[in-house]
Amino acid sequence: MSADTTFVTKRAPTLWVIIAIKLVKGLLFAALAIVAYALSDNDLPEEFRNVLHWLRLNPEKKFWSDLALQVGKMTEARVLWVAVGTLIYSLFSLVEGVGLIFRVSWAGWLAIGESVFFIPIEIFELTQRPSKVVWVVLALNIFIVWYLFQNRHRLFRHHLH
């Protein structure tokens, strides 16, 4: 191989943290999709009450009662669509993570694109209902975009044509 086409893997602990985030997120969403599919033909309001009881949460609180109303409106078909969408999103995250492991440039761009996509949504969410969790997710997405973009030439294989 010529010097132009070789790729030397550089140490990148921050990249490995991003990879872990992508893989864990993908696995969590895959598990959520499986649970949604498994529950699709169940009595969802009853399942919701059972979960609240198991977690020892008061179902009479406004938040839980409002959420119970929304759960009661879910049809089996809607739950199946949610399961499919969640599974597709989980596969997207898993493919990103595996691509980042192999340091292929398309995976870096995919991770940048996904993170950029959610930034305006998170900003909108903060204008509606400020939350520490959303602030953390927003900061994490901004950091991922910045880090991957700034280090793209050092971290990823680039195919020369």
Secondary structure, DSSP 8 states (H G I E B T S, - for coil): --TTT-------HHHHHHHHHHHHHHHHHHHHHHHHHHHTTS-HHHHHHHHHHHTT--TTSHHHHHHHHHHHT--HHHHHHHHHHHHHHHHHHHHHHHHHHTTBHHHHHHHHHHHHHHHHHHHHHHHHS--HHHHHHHHHHHHHHHHHHHTHHHHSB----
